[in-house]
Protein backbone atom coordinates (compact mmCIF):
# COMPACT_ATOMS: atom_id res chain seq x y z
CA UNK A 1 0.00 0.00 0.00
CA UNK A 2 1.41 3.40 -0.95
CA UNK A 3 1.29 6.44 1.25
CA UNK A 4 -0.71 9.45 0.06
CA UNK A 5 1.29 12.20 -1.53
CA UNK A 6 0.59 15.77 -0.52
CA UNK A 7 0.16 18.01 -3.54
CA UNK A 8 0.35 21.73 -3.00
CA UNK A 9 -1.16 24.00 -5.58
CA UNK A 10 0.34 27.43 -5.28
CA UNK A 11 -1.58 30.46 -6.41
CA UNK A 12 0.38 32.49 -8.92
CA UNK A 13 2.44 35.07 -7.11
CA UNK A 14 0.81 38.46 -7.15
CA UNK A 15 2.82 41.49 -8.16
CA UNK A 16 2.55 44.70 -6.21
CA UNK A 17 1.25 47.85 -7.89
CA UNK A 18 1.83 51.25 -6.29
CA UNK A 19 -0.95 53.63 -7.24
CA UNK A 20 0.02 57.21 -8.11
CA UNK A 21 -3.00 59.51 -7.71
CA UNK A 22 -1.04 62.54 -8.99
CA UNK A 23 -0.33 60.90 -12.35
CA UNK A 24 -2.90 60.63 -15.19
CA UNK A 25 -4.93 57.41 -15.26
CA UNK A 26 -3.26 54.60 -17.19
CA UNK A 27 0.25 56.05 -16.97
CA UNK A 28 2.71 53.28 -16.19
CA UNK A 29 5.93 54.71 -14.78
CA UNK A 30 9.13 52.87 -15.74
CA UNK A 31 10.85 55.04 -13.06
CA UNK A 32 9.73 57.04 -10.05
CA UNK A 33 11.67 59.85 -8.45
CA UNK A 34 13.58 59.56 -5.23
CA UNK A 35 13.54 62.37 -2.72
CA UNK A 36 15.90 63.88 -0.16
CA UNK A 37 14.60 66.13 2.61
CA UNK A 38 16.80 69.20 2.93
CA UNK A 39 17.06 71.92 5.56
CA UNK A 40 19.69 74.64 5.82
CA UNK A 41 19.81 77.41 8.40
CA UNK A 42 22.00 80.45 7.83
CA UNK A 43 22.71 82.72 10.83
CA UNK A 44 24.46 86.08 10.61
CA UNK A 45 26.17 88.01 13.40
CA UNK A 46 24.32 91.26 12.61
CA UNK A 47 21.06 92.19 10.92
CA UNK A 48 22.87 94.31 8.31
CA UNK A 49 24.83 91.19 7.19
CA UNK A 50 21.67 89.40 6.03
CA UNK A 51 21.50 89.54 2.21
CA UNK A 52 18.28 91.10 0.88
CA UNK A 53 15.73 89.10 -1.05
CA UNK A 54 15.46 85.35 -1.53
CA UNK A 55 18.39 82.95 -1.40
CA UNK A 56 18.28 81.37 -4.83
CA UNK A 57 19.69 77.89 -5.24
CA UNK A 58 20.59 76.51 -8.65
CA UNK A 59 19.61 72.87 -9.11
CA UNK A 60 20.76 70.67 -12.03
CA UNK A 61 18.18 70.27 -14.81
CA UNK A 62 17.85 66.54 -14.12
CA UNK A 63 16.40 67.27 -10.67
CA UNK A 64 13.56 69.18 -9.08
CA UNK A 65 13.76 71.26 -5.97
CA UNK A 66 10.95 72.56 -3.80
CA UNK A 67 12.47 74.61 -1.00
CA UNK A 68 10.67 77.27 1.01
CA UNK A 69 12.52 80.16 2.59
CA UNK A 70 11.62 81.64 5.97
CA UNK A 71 13.40 84.55 7.58
CA UNK A 72 13.52 85.33 11.29
CA UNK A 73 14.58 88.96 11.63
CA UNK A 74 14.72 88.69 15.43
CA UNK A 75 17.25 85.85 15.36
CA UNK A 76 18.91 87.13 12.15
CA UNK A 77 18.48 83.73 10.47
CA UNK A 78 17.19 82.37 7.19
CA UNK A 79 15.94 78.82 6.80
CA UNK A 80 15.61 76.89 3.53
CA UNK A 81 13.59 73.70 3.89
CA UNK A 82 11.95 71.24 1.53
CA UNK A 83 12.70 68.43 -0.84
CA UNK A 84 15.04 67.66 -3.72
CA UNK A 85 13.98 64.92 -6.14
CA UNK A 86 15.46 63.12 -9.15
CA UNK A 87 14.83 59.99 -11.21
CA UNK A 88 18.18 58.22 -10.64
CA UNK A 89 20.45 57.83 -7.62
CA UNK A 90 23.31 59.65 -9.38
CA UNK A 91 21.06 62.57 -10.39
CA UNK A 92 19.73 62.78 -6.83
CA UNK A 93 23.26 62.77 -5.40
CA UNK A 94 24.35 65.40 -7.93
CA UNK A 95 21.42 67.67 -7.12
CA UNK A 96 22.07 67.37 -3.38
CA UNK A 97 25.77 68.09 -3.92
CA UNK A 98 25.00 71.18 -6.04
CA UNK A 99 22.53 72.45 -3.45
CA UNK A 100 25.02 71.93 -0.62
CA UNK A 101 27.77 73.63 -2.61
CA UNK A 102 25.57 76.67 -3.35
CA UNK A 103 24.33 77.14 0.20
CA UNK A 104 27.91 76.74 1.50
CA UNK A 105 29.13 79.41 -0.93
CA UNK A 106 26.37 81.77 0.22
CA UNK A 107 27.37 81.20 3.85
CA UNK A 108 31.06 81.75 3.13
CA UNK A 109 30.52 84.90 1.09
CA UNK A 110 28.16 86.51 3.59
CA UNK A 111 29.96 85.35 6.77
CA UNK A 112 27.00 83.29 7.94
CA UNK A 113 27.10 80.27 10.17
CA UNK A 114 25.58 77.32 8.30
CA UNK A 115 23.74 74.32 9.71
CA UNK A 116 22.49 71.65 7.28
CA UNK A 117 20.32 68.56 7.68
CA UNK A 118 19.57 66.04 4.94
CA UNK A 119 17.82 62.69 4.92
CA UNK A 120 16.81 60.42 2.07
CA UNK A 121 13.04 60.14 2.18
CA UNK A 122 12.56 57.69 -0.71
CA UNK A 123 15.10 56.20 -3.12
CA UNK A 124 14.52 56.45 -6.88
CA UNK A 125 12.77 53.30 -8.08
CA UNK A 126 12.81 51.33 -11.34
CA UNK A 127 9.91 49.19 -12.48
CA UNK A 128 10.39 45.50 -13.07
CA UNK A 129 10.37 45.02 -16.87
CA UNK A 130 8.25 41.87 -16.61
CA UNK A 131 5.71 43.53 -14.34
CA UNK A 132 5.57 46.60 -16.57
CA UNK A 133 4.87 44.46 -19.64
CA UNK A 134 2.32 42.26 -17.86
CA UNK A 135 0.41 45.22 -16.38
CA UNK A 136 0.34 47.02 -19.73
CA UNK A 137 -1.10 43.91 -21.42
CA UNK A 138 -3.69 43.32 -18.67
CA UNK A 139 -4.84 46.95 -18.75
CA UNK A 140 -4.92 47.09 -22.54
CA UNK A 141 -6.93 43.82 -22.75
CA UNK A 142 -9.41 45.22 -20.20
CA UNK A 143 -9.94 48.30 -22.37
CA UNK A 144 -7.94 50.83 -20.37
CA UNK A 145 -5.79 53.50 -22.01
CA UNK A 146 -2.08 52.85 -21.38
CA UNK A 147 0.94 55.12 -21.73
CA UNK A 148 4.47 55.13 -20.36
CA UNK A 149 6.15 58.07 -18.64
CA UNK A 150 8.51 58.51 -15.69
CA UNK A 151 6.88 59.84 -12.55
CA UNK A 152 8.22 62.64 -10.37
CA UNK A 153 6.04 61.33 -7.53
CA UNK A 154 8.13 59.43 -4.94
CA UNK A 155 6.53 56.03 -4.39
CA UNK A 156 6.73 53.06 -2.03
CA UNK A 157 8.53 49.92 -3.15
CA UNK A 158 6.50 47.91 -5.67
CA UNK A 159 6.91 45.85 -8.83
CA UNK A 160 5.20 48.49 -10.98
CA UNK A 161 3.80 52.03 -10.65
CA UNK A 162 0.47 53.17 -12.14
CA UNK A 163 -1.15 56.58 -12.39
CA UNK A 164 -4.82 56.60 -11.39
CA UNK A 165 -5.61 60.34 -11.36
CA UNK A 166 -9.00 61.24 -12.73
CA UNK A 167 -10.37 57.77 -13.49
CA UNK A 168 -12.92 57.61 -10.65
CA UNK A 169 -11.47 54.45 -9.12
CA UNK A 170 -11.97 52.10 -12.09
CA UNK A 171 -8.29 51.14 -12.33
CA UNK A 172 -8.00 50.47 -8.61
CA UNK A 173 -11.16 48.29 -8.63
CA UNK A 174 -9.80 46.38 -11.64
CA UNK A 175 -6.45 45.73 -9.93
CA UNK A 176 -8.01 44.69 -6.61
CA UNK A 177 -10.21 42.15 -8.44
CA UNK A 178 -7.43 40.83 -10.68
CA UNK A 179 -5.68 37.62 -9.47
CA UNK A 180 -2.23 38.74 -10.66
CA UNK A 181 -2.09 42.11 -8.90
CA UNK A 182 -2.09 43.43 -5.36
CA UNK A 183 -2.28 47.11 -4.52
CA UNK A 184 0.71 48.26 -2.47
Residue, then its C-alpha position, 0 to 999 in steps of 0.5 A: x500500500x502506498x502512502x498518500x502524496x501531498x500536492x500543494x497547488x500554489x496560487x500564482x504570485x501576485x505582483x505589487x502595484x503602487x498607485x500614483x494619484x497625482x499621475x494621469x490614469x493609465x500612466x505606467x511609470x518605468x521610473x519614479x523619483x527619489x527624494x531627499x529632505x533638505x534643511x539649511x539654516x544660515x545665521x548672521x552676526x548682525x542684521x545688516x549682514x543678512x542679504x536682501x531678497x530670496x536665497x536662490x539655489x541653482x539645481x541641475x536640470x535633471x532634478x527638481x527642488x521645492x524649497x521654502x525660505x523663511x526669515x527670522x529677523x529677530x534671530x537674524x536667520x534664514x531657513x531653507x527647507x523642503x525636498x530635492x527629487x530626481x529619477x536616478x540615484x546619481x542625479x539625486x546625489x548630484x542635485x544634493x551636492x550642487x545644493x550643498x555647494x551653493x548654500x555653503x558658498x552663500x554662507x562663506x561669502x556673507x559670513x553666515x554660520x551654516x547648519x544643514x540637515x539632509x535625509x533620504x526620504x525615498x530612493x529612486x525606483x525602477x519598475x520591473x520590466x516583466x511587471x511593466x509588460x504584464x500590467x500594460x497587457x492586462x490593462x490594454x486587454x481590459x480596455x484601459x488606455x495605457x501610456x508610459x512616462x517617468x513619474x516625479x512622484x516618490x513612491x513606495x517599493x512595488x513591482x510596478x507604478x500606475x497613475x490613477x488620477x481622474x479615473x474615478x477608481x476604475x483602475x483600482x477596482x480592476x487591480x483589486x479584483x485581478x488575481x495577478x495584482x495586489x495594490x501596495 
